[in-house]
């Protein structure tokens, strides 16, 4: 079960969550399943949430051919470069980098 508290209203909600897997019963422990689920949400929170919120990827008007996949790759590159530089707030890192045309090149290791 998942417990959530809405901090604006103070309301607590409980949600029952089911997991579907092709593993036979008893093949893994509950702890292993919990680790896999946390691993999934870690990726979701570190990458997809940033792409959705910071880059507003869902609002993109790019829908032709391979362009959506190419843009997703460029967004992933930007996120990865900033995370590798130790940034946790990707939006702030993007704003900082955008203030000087040399900063993106330096972040990619293309200038000194």
N, C-alpha and C positions, 0 to 999 in steps of 0.2 A: 504494500500500500504506500501511497505517496501522500505526504502531508504538506499543505501549502498554507501560508498565512498572507493575506492581502494586507499590506502595511498601511494602506490608506483607510480601509474600512475596519481593519482588525478581525475580519472574518476568517475563520479556519475552515479549510475544505479538505476532505479526504477522498482520494481517488484510488480505485483498485486498478492495478496495472498488470497485464498479462504478458508473458514472454513466450514467443514461439521459437522453437529450435528443432533442428533435424536430429539432434543427439538423442540416443536412447536414454530412458530413465536411469539415473544412477551413474551415467558416464562421467559427470563432473559434479563437483560439490557446489553447494549454494554459494560459498565464498568465491569460487571461480566464476560462476555466473554473474555475481555482483561486480566482480572486477571487470568483466567484459562489458557490462552495462555502463559502468563508470568510464571505461575507456572510450566507449561510443560517445557519451555525453561530453567528455573532455574534447574530443575532436569537434563535436557540434558547437561547443561553446567557444573554442579557440579559433575556429576557421569559419564555419558557416554563419554563425551569429555575426561575426565581423563583416563578412561579405554581405549579409542581409542588411545590417544596420548602418555600418560605416560607408559602404559603397552603394547601398540601396539597390542591390543587384536585382531584386524582384521587380523594381520599377524600370529596369533597363528597356530601351526601345530597340535594342540590337537583337534581332531574331532570325537573321538570314544566314544560311549556310553554316560555315564553321566559325563564324564570328562570335557567337555566344561562348563557345568552348575556349576560343582564343582569349577573350576578355576575362573569363574565369581564371585562366592560366596566368594572365598578367596580374590580376588581383591577388592570386595566391603567391606570386612572386613578391609583390609589394609587402604582403603580410609577412612572408617568410624572412625577407631581408630585414624588416624592422624588428621582428622577434629575435633574429640572430644577433642584432645589435643591442638586445636587452630591453627593448621597449615593450611595455605591457599595454599601453594605451595606443592603439594603432591610429585612431583618429588624430590624436595630438602629434604623433610621429609624422603623419602625412602632412599636417598643417605646417609643422616645423620644416620638413623637407621641401615643401612647395615655396617657401619664402626666398629661396636662392637656387637658381638653375644648376649650380654646381653640386648641391647636396645630393640629389638623386644619383648622380654619376659617382660621387664619393661613396655612397651607401652600397653601390654595386661593385666598388673596387676598381672603377674605370679611371679615376684620377687620384692624384696624391694629395 
